[in-house]
Amino acid sequence: MKVYTKTGDKGTTSLYDGSRKSKTDMHFEVLGSMDELSSRIGMLVALTTNQEIPLLRKIQRTLQDFNSHIATINKARRKLPMLDLNIVTELEEAIDKMEKENPKLTKFIIPGVNQDDAQAQLCRTQVRTTERSLLRLLEEYKSREENLRQINQKRESDDTLLIEITTFTVPKVILCYMNRLSDYFFVLARWLCTIKGDQDYFI
């Protein structure tokens, strides 16, 4: 299988379900942001050598599962990975465990105490960027669907052909997970300082 296909030379590319869209489509904005997040997590794995690594790798695999859902508009065309709330609970349990070891937070902190801390904070901010992109994608579809419904109502009264409405959704667990994931990386960054004997850098 060749790395290059030349099918995207004119500025379009395919989603997982075969839908072909412009590379500037919000789907690819989210997928690209998710890809960057996974790469940042990979850098964190390469930097640190502690017991959090297995969970970090699992997070990367989970993000890949999310990508399958985000890249599929027509859910009937693909068998998608099953997702449940246990993945959110796992993050919460990891957060609670690390927080027991972290010193009490009383002030705002600045990233960059050590390399591990700085990279974990980069993961945190990338999670937020990805989350915002995903919400914009969902809001874009919601707005588009509402506009098409209004057009269809008018056409129905005029006896003209109706416009087909494409609905796009993602499992709610993805939104819950992404929201919790930024908390996880914030706590992880502090914990990586704690286990090295470093203190938070306060404003």
Secondary structure, 3 states (H helix, E strand, C coil): CCCCCCCCCCCEEECCCCCEEECCCHHHHHHHHHHHHHHHHHHHHHHCCCCCHHHHHHHHHHHHHHHHHHCCCCHHHCCCCCCCCHHHHHHHHHHHHHHCCCCCCCCCECCCCCHHHHHHHHHHHHHHHHHHHHHHHHHHHHHHHHHHHHHHHHHHHHCCCCCCCCCCCCCHHHHHHHHHHHHHHHHHHHHHHHCCCCCCCEC
